[in-house]
Amino acid sequence: MSPSESIEKLIKKLRYQANAETHERILGNVLQTLDTLEMQKPGAVAPNIRSIIMKSPITKLAAAAVIILAILAGLPFLNNGGSSITLAGVLEKVEQTRAYMYKKSMTITGNMMPFAQEDTTTAIVSDDFGMKRDTATTDPNTGKITTLQTYVLPEQKMIVTIMLEKKQYMRMVLDDDILAKMKQQNYDPREIIKQIMKCQYTELGRSVIDGIEVQGFQTTDPAFLSEIDGDTTSIEFTLWVDVENWLPFRSEMDIKSGEQMHITVATYDYHWNVPVQASDFEPVIPDDFKSFPGDGMKMPGMSEADAIEGLSRFAEMAGKYPKKLNMLDLDQEIAALNKDKDSQYMKNVTEKFKKEIEEMRRTTEMSEDEIRDTLMKKLMERIMTLQSIGFFYRTLVEDKKEPVYYGESVGPDDADKVLMRWKVSDNEYRVIYGDLHIETVTPAKLAELEAALPK
């Protein structure tokens, strides 16, 4: 076998490794993908290299983190509602707790999913030590279950994920901004109550669930998912509170986003003020488990600089910018972009990695598996950069910075046109131009710039 043929075989192996399922952005689908993913022997015939770029489990996990934060954990950021004494009292009770447990069941269907998604989660959350979550995902077609153990460790600024069936683990580093968001948005009932109080909501009166008398509160405010935008058509969120102790007893959520996605979530079986200790949150990784190629990677950032890098990478791949930056639409664009296996970008990436494989074989003593893992990590790091665009946009929405994006009409050649802008203060706006340079402008200057945009 010639060196060139050998290189081709390794690339094919890389391609095949991450081609178990089509691209998605939901955590449950990641679990199912991890369950079906198999490492292939050298020489396996497989799809093109784009598969490893867009369909690797670590990429899916990063993407899933974004979409879960955006859809399931990120709740409303409105000022058009009032405050409820009753909810305020519930909030006061919850804020007195330091650790709690809950269970969650979730079902996801829709065009965005290659198959229906069902998962159940048991979680324990501590203000002092972090969070531990066990999630089991069921394939409704086969009944097969895949499981992940996830630890969010604030002190170490790290997420540790253990893939039980695969006997693998990976650690992802968190920056301070993402860590703060995760603390707020992991189904923390305190955040949920605060955000309901900012919305238009209805008091449902009293009912009985599982023999417990409860008081209900419900919101169908469409702005509940304003940070996602896209084709969201309806949202219904209901919180049931135990009348006796005034602590959350159950919550139910139903989200529809056109034909793209339908999500139903039930959070239940709360236990409050549970005793915990640091050792409860220490990951236990069996000796025979191996690190995943993405082990040690950093989660996509959400800063201005991270967003610029993501936009630059997208333009490099597509020759244009994303049309929209909300998570649902951005995901669809990334998936569609990577279906073009014959694009010049993909051809360039393939050629680049051929050369790197040849160089590593010639200058190092790395095994074929080590070379494969090294290249796979590089590919994942490149594609994860794209997720920063969505992170940054969502942060601007959450912070009420009033972002406006013109990706449908402004491209990389439009050097002096406004690609994106957001409010810094009453007298200042931040502007990203088509060539990705940035400046701060006055409202008058911004009006002048936007007047020049295509209608």
ZILIN-V295562 format. One record per run of one state. SS is the DSSP state (H for helix, E for strand, C for the rest). FROM is the first residue (numbers start at 1). TO is the last residue. If there is no record, write none. Layout:
BEGIN
SS_FROM_TO + SS_FROM_TO
END
This chain:
BEGIN
C_1_2 + H_3_17 + C_18_26 + H_27_36 + C_37_49 + H_50_55 + C_56_56 + H_57_73 + C_74_84 + H_85_94 + C_95_98 + E_99_109 + C_110_116 + E_117_126 + C_127_129 + E_130_138 + C_139_144 + E_145_153 + C_154_157 + E_158_163 + C_164_167 + E_168_173 + C_174_175 + H_176_184 + C_185_188 + H_189_197 + C_198_201 + E_202_209 + C_210_211 + E_212_219 + C_220_221 + H_222_225 + C_226_233 + E_234_242 + C_243_247 + E_248_257 + C_258_260 + E_261_272 + C_273_277 + H_278_281 + C_282_289 + E_290_291 + C_292_296 + E_297_298 + C_299_303 + H_304_318 + C_319_326 + H_327_337 + C_338_343 + H_344_363 + C_364_367 + H_368_384 + C_385_386 + H_387_398 + C_399_403 + E_404_405 + C_406_417 + E_418_425 + C_426_427 + E_428_433 + C_434_437 + E_438_441 + C_442_442 + H_443_451 + C_452_455
END
